[in-house]
Amino acid sequence: MFFRKKSETKTYDSEKQKPVLKCSICNGEQVAGFKDLHTGAFEEMMLIRNASDLASFKQQYGIEGDVEKIY
């Protein structure tokens, strides 16, 4: 018998942070996370290898629409 963990919606402070994809110009690697709106600091959450990973990130945090890319 298999048990699946329920998908939990995680939260972030949308007044202080915004979701972004940090992309490498050199190798194309993409990391999803949150950028602090006041300091510009980036907090990594997960590696994005494909569209499915990005969809999972957006679902986990309740993000709708496009996620800005930063380099």
Jmol script that loads the backbone (N, CA, C; Angstrom):
load data "model"
ATOM      1  N   MET A   1       0.842  -1.170   0.000  1.00  0.00           N
ATOM      2  CA  MET A   1       0.000   0.000   0.000  1.00  0.00           C
ATOM      3  C   MET A   1       0.895   1.243   0.000  1.00  0.00           C
ATOM      4  N   PHE A   2       0.571   2.209  -0.840  1.00  0.00           N
ATOM      5  CA  PHE A   2       1.356   3.430  -0.946  1.00  0.00           C
ATOM      6  C   PHE A   2       0.576   4.598  -0.368  1.00  0.00           C
ATOM      7  N   PHE A   3       1.281   5.439   0.315  1.00  0.00           N
ATOM      8  CA  PHE A   3       0.677   6.652   0.854  1.00  0.00           C
ATOM      9  C   PHE A   3       1.363   7.839   0.221  1.00  0.00           C
ATOM     10  N   ARG A   4       0.578   8.744  -0.292  1.00  0.00           N
ATOM     11  CA  ARG A   4       1.142   9.948  -0.883  1.00  0.00           C
ATOM     12  C   ARG A   4       0.965  11.097   0.080  1.00  0.00           C
ATOM     13  N   LYS A   5       2.012  11.878   0.202  1.00  0.00           N
ATOM     14  CA  LYS A   5       1.945  13.056   1.043  1.00  0.00           C
ATOM     15  C   LYS A   5       1.061  14.090   0.350  1.00  0.00           C
ATOM     16  N   LYS A   6       0.138  14.662   1.089  1.00  0.00           N
ATOM     17  CA  LYS A   6      -0.723  15.690   0.517  1.00  0.00           C
ATOM     18  C   LYS A   6       0.125  16.873   0.083  1.00  0.00           C
ATOM     19  N   SER A   7      -0.237  17.485  -1.025  1.00  0.00           N
ATOM     20  CA  SER A   7       0.451  18.678  -1.478  1.00  0.00           C
ATOM     21  C   SER A   7       0.117  19.808  -0.523  1.00  0.00           C
ATOM     22  N   GLU A   8       1.133  20.311   0.127  1.00  0.00           N
ATOM     23  CA  GLU A   8       0.936  21.408   1.053  1.00  0.00           C
ATOM     24  C   GLU A   8       1.319  22.707   0.367  1.00  0.00           C
ATOM     25  N   THR A   9       0.489  23.715   0.526  1.00  0.00           N
ATOM     26  CA  THR A   9       0.832  25.018  -0.011  1.00  0.00           C
ATOM     27  C   THR A   9       1.725  25.710   1.000  1.00  0.00           C
ATOM     28  N   LYS A  10       2.912  26.056   0.556  1.00  0.00           N
ATOM     29  CA  LYS A  10       3.858  26.761   1.410  1.00  0.00           C
ATOM     30  C   LYS A  10       3.620  28.253   1.218  1.00  0.00           C
ATOM     31  N   THR A  11       4.144  29.036   2.118  1.00  0.00           N
ATOM     32  CA  THR A  11       3.912  30.471   2.024  1.00  0.00           C
ATOM     33  C   THR A  11       5.215  31.248   1.948  1.00  0.00           C
ATOM     34  N   TYR A  12       5.099  32.463   1.456  1.00  0.00           N
ATOM     35  CA  TYR A  12       6.206  33.413   1.462  1.00  0.00           C
ATOM     36  C   TYR A  12       5.596  34.782   1.697  1.00  0.00           C
ATOM     37  N   ASP A  13       6.396  35.723   2.138  1.00  0.00           N
ATOM     38  CA  ASP A  13       5.906  37.063   2.441  1.00  0.00           C
ATOM     39  C   ASP A  13       5.894  37.892   1.159  1.00  0.00           C
ATOM     40  N   SER A  14       4.734  37.991   0.527  1.00  0.00           N
ATOM     41  CA  SER A  14       4.627  38.672  -0.767  1.00  0.00           C
ATOM     42  C   SER A  14       4.856  40.179  -0.662  1.00  0.00           C
ATOM     43  N   GLU A  15       4.830  40.738   0.538  1.00  0.00           N
ATOM     44  CA  GLU A  15       5.124  42.158   0.710  1.00  0.00           C
ATOM     45  C   GLU A  15       6.620  42.411   0.759  1.00  0.00           C
ATOM     46  N   LYS A  16       7.400  41.393   1.112  1.00  0.00           N
ATOM     47  CA  LYS A  16       8.852  41.547   1.239  1.00  0.00           C
ATOM     48  C   LYS A  16       9.631  40.753   0.193  1.00  0.00           C
ATOM     49  N   GLN A  17       8.983  39.776  -0.444  1.00  0.00           N
ATOM     50  CA  GLN A  17       9.663  38.901  -1.390  1.00  0.00           C
ATOM     51  C   GLN A  17       8.845  38.749  -2.663  1.00  0.00           C
ATOM     52  N   LYS A  18       9.549  38.428  -3.768  1.00  0.00           N
ATOM     53  CA  LYS A  18       8.839  38.076  -4.988  1.00  0.00           C
ATOM     54  C   LYS A  18       9.490  36.842  -5.586  1.00  0.00           C
ATOM     55  N   PRO A  19       8.681  35.959  -6.183  1.00  0.00           N
ATOM     56  CA  PRO A  19       9.227  34.742  -6.773  1.00  0.00           C
ATOM     57  C   PRO A  19       9.995  35.075  -8.055  1.00  0.00           C
ATOM     58  N   VAL A  20      11.168  34.469  -8.216  1.00  0.00           N
ATOM     59  CA  VAL A  20      11.992  34.675  -9.409  1.00  0.00           C
ATOM     60  C   VAL A  20      12.693  33.378  -9.783  1.00  0.00           C
ATOM     61  N   LEU A  21      13.143  33.321 -11.040  1.00  0.00           N
ATOM     62  CA  LEU A  21      14.023  32.255 -11.512  1.00  0.00           C
ATOM     63  C   LEU A  21      15.388  32.870 -11.717  1.00  0.00           C
ATOM     64  N   LYS A  22      16.381  32.374 -11.008  1.00  0.00           N
ATOM     65  CA  LYS A  22      17.750  32.847 -11.192  1.00  0.00           C
ATOM     66  C   LYS A  22      18.386  31.949 -12.249  1.00  0.00           C
ATOM     67  N   CYS A  23      18.757  32.553 -13.385  1.00  0.00           N
ATOM     68  CA  CYS A  23      19.242  31.789 -14.528  1.00  0.00           C
ATOM     69  C   CYS A  23      20.715  32.068 -14.774  1.00  0.00           C
ATOM     70  N   SER A  24      21.458  31.020 -15.065  1.00  0.00           N
ATOM     71  CA  SER A  24      22.869  31.155 -15.404  1.00  0.00           C
ATOM     72  C   SER A  24      23.014  31.400 -16.894  1.00  0.00           C
ATOM     73  N   ILE A  25      23.770  32.403 -17.252  1.00  0.00           N
ATOM     74  CA  ILE A  25      24.029  32.685 -18.662  1.00  0.00           C
ATOM     75  C   ILE A  25      24.948  31.612 -19.243  1.00  0.00           C
ATOM     76  N   CYS A  26      25.867  31.112 -18.436  1.00  0.00           N
ATOM     77  CA  CYS A  26      26.877  30.155 -18.916  1.00  0.00           C
ATOM     78  C   CYS A  26      26.322  28.776 -19.241  1.00  0.00           C
ATOM     79  N   ASN A  27      25.588  28.189 -18.287  1.00  0.00           N
ATOM     80  CA  ASN A  27      25.177  26.796 -18.487  1.00  0.00           C
ATOM     81  C   ASN A  27      23.661  26.599 -18.562  1.00  0.00           C
ATOM     82  N   GLY A  28      22.885  27.665 -18.452  1.00  0.00           N
ATOM     83  CA  GLY A  28      21.439  27.557 -18.577  1.00  0.00           C
ATOM     84  C   GLY A  28      20.726  27.040 -17.343  1.00  0.00           C
ATOM     85  N   GLU A  29      21.459  26.790 -16.259  1.00  0.00           N
ATOM     86  CA  GLU A  29      20.838  26.298 -15.035  1.00  0.00           C
ATOM     87  C   GLU A  29      19.843  27.329 -14.500  1.00  0.00           C
ATOM     88  N   GLN A  30      18.703  26.848 -13.993  1.00  0.00           N
ATOM     89  CA  GLN A  30      17.685  27.724 -13.428  1.00  0.00           C
ATOM     90  C   GLN A  30      17.355  27.263 -12.014  1.00  0.00           C
ATOM     91  N   VAL A  31      17.296  28.227 -11.105  1.00  0.00           N
ATOM     92  CA  VAL A  31      16.955  27.946  -9.718  1.00  0.00           C
ATOM     93  C   VAL A  31      15.788  28.840  -9.336  1.00  0.00           C
ATOM     94  N   ALA A  32      14.731  28.248  -8.811  1.00  0.00           N
ATOM     95  CA  ALA A  32      13.570  29.007  -8.363  1.00  0.00           C
ATOM     96  C   ALA A  32      13.778  29.413  -6.914  1.00  0.00           C
ATOM     97  N   GLY A  33      13.320  30.617  -6.601  1.00  0.00           N
ATOM     98  CA  GLY A  33      13.440  31.091  -5.236  1.00  0.00           C
ATOM     99  C   GLY A  33      12.747  32.425  -5.079  1.00  0.00           C
ATOM    100  N   PHE A  34      13.163  33.138  -4.046  1.00  0.00           N
ATOM    101  CA  PHE A  34      12.528  34.409  -3.741  1.00  0.00           C
ATOM    102  C   PHE A  34      13.578  35.497  -3.576  1.00  0.00           C
ATOM    103  N   LYS A  35      13.290  36.652  -4.172  1.00  0.00           N
ATOM    104  CA  LYS A  35      14.177  37.801  -4.088  1.00  0.00           C
ATOM    105  C   LYS A  35      13.598  38.774  -3.069  1.00  0.00           C
ATOM    106  N   ASP A  36      14.428  39.183  -2.110  1.00  0.00           N
ATOM    107  CA  ASP A  36      14.013  40.159  -1.116  1.00  0.00           C
ATOM    108  C   ASP A  36      13.880  41.511  -1.804  1.00  0.00           C
ATOM    109  N   LEU A  37      12.728  42.148  -1.702  1.00  0.00           N
ATOM    110  CA  LEU A  37      12.461  43.403  -2.389  1.00  0.00           C
ATOM    111  C   LEU A  37      13.259  44.574  -1.824  1.00  0.00           C
ATOM    112  N   HIS A  38      13.723  44.450  -0.580  1.00  0.00           N
ATOM    113  CA  HIS A  38      14.448  45.545   0.051  1.00  0.00           C
ATOM    114  C   HIS A  38      15.961  45.412  -0.102  1.00  0.00           C
ATOM    115  N   THR A  39      16.494  44.200   0.044  1.00  0.00           N
ATOM    116  CA  THR A  39      17.946  44.002  -0.002  1.00  0.00           C
ATOM    117  C   THR A  39      18.424  43.433  -1.330  1.00  0.00           C
ATOM    118  N   GLY A  40      17.522  42.818  -2.092  1.00  0.00           N
ATOM    119  CA  GLY A  40      17.904  42.180  -3.344  1.00  0.00           C
ATOM    120  C   GLY A  40      18.476  40.788  -3.154  1.00  0.00           C
ATOM    121  N   ALA A  41      18.537  40.308  -1.912  1.00  0.00           N
ATOM    122  CA  ALA A  41      19.082  38.975  -1.629  1.00  0.00           C
ATOM    123  C   ALA A  41      18.175  37.902  -2.221  1.00  0.00           C
ATOM    124  N   PHE A  42      18.801  36.832  -2.721  1.00  0.00           N
ATOM    125  CA  PHE A  42      18.069  35.727  -3.335  1.00  0.00           C
ATOM    126  C   PHE A  42      18.119  34.517  -2.422  1.00  0.00           C
ATOM    127  N   GLU A  43      16.954  33.912  -2.166  1.00  0.00           N
ATOM    128  CA  GLU A  43      16.859  32.704  -1.357  1.00  0.00           C
ATOM    129  C   GLU A  43      16.455  31.546  -2.261  1.00  0.00           C
ATOM    130  N   GLU A  44      17.352  30.568  -2.432  1.00  0.00           N
ATOM    131  CA  GLU A  44      17.092  29.411  -3.295  1.00  0.00           C
ATOM    132  C   GLU A  44      16.056  28.492  -2.669  1.00  0.00           C
ATOM    133  N   MET A  45      15.163  27.967  -3.524  1.00  0.00           N
ATOM    134  CA  MET A  45      14.170  27.002  -3.058  1.00  0.00           C
ATOM    135  C   MET A  45      14.312  25.661  -3.769  1.00  0.00           C
ATOM    136  N   MET A  46      14.440  25.682  -5.111  1.00  0.00           N
ATOM    137  CA  MET A  46      14.562  24.406  -5.815  1.00  0.00           C
ATOM    138  C   MET A  46      15.169  24.590  -7.203  1.00  0.00           C
ATOM    139  N   LEU A  47      15.866  23.561  -7.662  1.00  0.00           N
ATOM    140  CA  LEU A  47      16.432  23.532  -9.002  1.00  0.00           C
ATOM    141  C   LEU A  47      15.312  23.268  -9.994  1.00  0.00           C
ATOM    142  N   ILE A  48      15.301  24.017 -11.093  1.00  0.00           N
ATOM    143  CA  ILE A  48      14.285  23.846 -12.131  1.00  0.00           C
ATOM    144  C   ILE A  48      14.960  23.198 -13.339  1.00  0.00           C
ATOM    145  N   ARG A  49      14.600  21.955 -13.619  1.00  0.00           N
ATOM    146  CA  ARG A  49      15.185  21.225 -14.740  1.00  0.00           C
ATOM    147  C   ARG A  49      14.271  21.199 -15.959  1.00  0.00           C
ATOM    148  N   ASN A  50      12.960  21.390 -15.720  1.00  0.00           N
ATOM    149  CA  ASN A  50      12.004  21.333 -16.826  1.00  0.00           C
ATOM    150  C   ASN A  50      10.717  22.060 -16.430  1.00  0.00           C
ATOM    151  N   ALA A  51       9.772  22.090 -17.351  1.00  0.00           N
ATOM    152  CA  ALA A  51       8.507  22.797 -17.114  1.00  0.00           C
ATOM    153  C   ALA A  51       7.729  22.191 -15.948  1.00  0.00           C
ATOM    154  N   SER A  52       7.855  20.897 -15.753  1.00  0.00           N
ATOM    155  CA  SER A  52       7.171  20.219 -14.661  1.00  0.00           C
ATOM    156  C   SER A  52       7.688  20.711 -13.303  1.00  0.00           C
ATOM    157  N   ASP A  53       8.993  20.901 -13.190  1.00  0.00           N
ATOM    158  CA  ASP A  53       9.573  21.418 -11.948  1.00  0.00           C
ATOM    159  C   ASP A  53       9.056  22.822 -11.664  1.00  0.00           C
ATOM    160  N   LEU A  54       8.990  23.660 -12.690  1.00  0.00           N
ATOM    161  CA  LEU A  54       8.491  25.020 -12.512  1.00  0.00           C
ATOM    162  C   LEU A  54       7.021  25.008 -12.083  1.00  0.00           C
ATOM    163  N   ALA A  55       6.227  24.145 -12.708  1.00  0.00           N
ATOM    164  CA  ALA A  55       4.816  24.028 -12.344  1.00  0.00           C
ATOM    165  C   ALA A  55       4.673  23.579 -10.890  1.00  0.00           C
ATOM    166  N   SER A  56       5.524  22.677 -10.458  1.00  0.00           N
ATOM    167  CA  SER A  56       5.503  22.189  -9.083  1.00  0.00           C
ATOM    168  C   SER A  56       5.840  23.310  -8.104  1.00  0.00           C
ATOM    169  N   PHE A  57       6.866  24.102  -8.419  1.00  0.00           N
ATOM    170  CA  PHE A  57       7.249  25.238  -7.581  1.00  0.00           C
ATOM    171  C   PHE A  57       6.090  26.217  -7.448  1.00  0.00           C
ATOM    172  N   LYS A  58       5.475  26.551  -8.584  1.00  0.00           N
ATOM    173  CA  LYS A  58       4.369  27.507  -8.575  1.00  0.00           C
ATOM    174  C   LYS A  58       3.182  26.964  -7.775  1.00  0.00           C
ATOM    175  N   GLN A  59       2.908  25.677  -7.901  1.00  0.00           N
ATOM    176  CA  GLN A  59       1.803  25.065  -7.164  1.00  0.00           C
ATOM    177  C   GLN A  59       2.086  25.067  -5.662  1.00  0.00           C
ATOM    178  N   GLN A  60       3.312  24.723  -5.275  1.00  0.00           N
ATOM    179  CA  GLN A  60       3.674  24.650  -3.859  1.00  0.00           C
ATOM    180  C   GLN A  60       3.466  25.983  -3.150  1.00  0.00           C
ATOM    181  N   TYR A  61       3.771  27.077  -3.851  1.00  0.00           N
ATOM    182  CA  TYR A  61       3.703  28.396  -3.229  1.00  0.00           C
ATOM    183  C   TYR A  61       2.493  29.211  -3.672  1.00  0.00           C
ATOM    184  N   GLY A  62       1.588  28.623  -4.445  1.00  0.00           N
ATOM    185  CA  GLY A  62       0.379  29.316  -4.856  1.00  0.00           C
ATOM    186  C   GLY A  62       0.647  30.500  -5.769  1.00  0.00           C
ATOM    187  N   ILE A  63       1.624  30.353  -6.658  1.00  0.00           N
ATOM    188  CA  ILE A  63       2.024  31.430  -7.568  1.00  0.00           C
ATOM    189  C   ILE A  63       1.268  31.286  -8.877  1.00  0.00           C
ATOM    190  N   GLU A  64       0.672  32.371  -9.314  1.00  0.00           N
ATOM    191  CA  GLU A  64      -0.043  32.379 -10.593  1.00  0.00           C
ATOM    192  C   GLU A  64       0.689  33.295 -11.562  1.00  0.00           C
ATOM    193  N   GLY A  65       0.593  32.990 -12.838  1.00  0.00           N
ATOM    194  CA  GLY A  65       1.226  33.821 -13.848  1.00  0.00           C
ATOM    195  C   GLY A  65       2.695  33.471 -14.042  1.00  0.00           C
ATOM    196  N   ASP A  66       3.389  34.330 -14.767  1.00  0.00           N
ATOM    197  CA  ASP A  66       4.791  34.103 -15.092  1.00  0.00           C
ATOM    198  C   ASP A  66       5.686  34.465 -13.908  1.00  0.00           C
ATOM    199  N   VAL A  67       6.844  33.794 -13.845  1.00  0.00           N
ATOM    200  CA  VAL A  67       7.850  34.086 -12.827  1.00  0.00           C
ATOM    201  C   VAL A  67       8.996  34.803 -13.537  1.00  0.00           C
ATOM    202  N   GLU A  68       9.371  35.964 -13.021  1.00  0.00           N
ATOM    203  CA  GLU A  68      10.440  36.768 -13.632  1.00  0.00           C
ATOM    204  C   GLU A  68      11.772  36.027 -13.574  1.00  0.00           C
ATOM    205  N   LYS A  69      12.556  36.174 -14.659  1.00  0.00           N
ATOM    206  CA  LYS A  69      13.896  35.604 -14.708  1.00  0.00           C
ATOM    207  C   LYS A  69      14.907  36.695 -14.400  1.00  0.00           C
ATOM    208  N   ILE A  70      15.891  36.363 -13.552  1.00  0.00           N
ATOM    209  CA  ILE A  70      17.001  37.276 -13.279  1.00  0.00           C
ATOM    210  C   ILE A  70      18.295  36.552 -13.648  1.00  0.00           C
ATOM    211  N   TYR A  71      19.307  37.312 -14.017  1.00  0.00           N
ATOM    212  CA  TYR A  71      20.579  36.732 -14.460  1.00  0.00           C
ATOM    213  C   TYR A  71      21.717  37.191 -13.597  1.00  0.00           C
TER     214      TYR A  71
END
end "model"
wireframe off; spacefill off
backbone 0.3
color backbone group
